[in-house]
């Protein structure tokens, strides 16, 4: 599944997968200098239990690494993923 970066305005961004105007999955953040404050992760009910939320986190982490950003997880899902896996240590605030 492909995630497109979308500018939401006022330093707010998302990686999103849409199909015919319906949002299937997205992760949103506010950019604060070199920190991505990740606020929300969403997966449409029809797309759940396929690992999409974790793929969104992985895409956001990939973007953070590419740009030498850190991530502050405000979203409870992202915070739990960061606690569960050691592979994200380099991007944690």
N, C-alpha and C positions, 0 to 999 in steps of 0.2 A: 504494500500500500504506500502511496506517495503522499507526502505532506508538503503543502505549499505554504511558504511564509507570507503572512498577511499583515500589513500595517493597519492597526486599529485606530491610531491617532494618539497624540499626547504621549509619546514614548511608550505606547502599548503595542504589543505585537502578538502574533499567534502562529503556530504551525497548525494547519488545518487540512482535513480531507473532506471535500464536499462532492456531492453527486446530485446534479439537478437542483441546486439550491438548498439541499438538505445537508446539514453538517453531520458527518458521520463520526468525526473525532477531532478534538483540538486540545492544545495546551496553550495557555496564555501567560504573558509576563509583562512587567513594566521594566524598562531599561533604566537603571540608575547608575550612570557612569559605566564602570566595568562590572556591574552586578546585575544579573537577571533575577528579578523578584518574581518567581513563578507562583501565580495566584490560583490557577484553575486548570483542571484536567477534566475533559468530558468525552465520553464515548456513548453514542446513540444506543439505546436498548437493543436494537436489532443487530448490533455489531459487537456486543459484549462477549466476554469469555473467549476472546481470540488473541489476547495479549496486546491489544492495540494501545492501551494506556501505557504499558511499559515501553512500547515502541515510540510513543510520543516523548516519554522521558529521555530515551536514548537519543532521539533526534535533537532535543533541546540541549542535551549534554554535548553532542557532537558539534552543534553550533557554538556553544560556549567555548569548547576547546579550540575550534577554528579561529575564534576571535579573542582568545585569552581572557575570557570572562569567568566570573564565579557565579554560582547559583545560590540564591537564598530561597529555600522551599517554604512558601507560606501555605500552599496547597497540602492538605493532609496526606493525600496519596503520594505525592512526590516526596514529602518528608519521610513517609514509611519506606519507600523504595530506597532512599538515601541511607536510612538506618540499616536496612536489610542487606545491602550489597556494598562491598568494599571498593568496587570498580569506579565509584564516583568520588572518591576521596580528593582527587586533584581539582575538582570544581566546587567543592563545598566552601561556603563562606566561613 
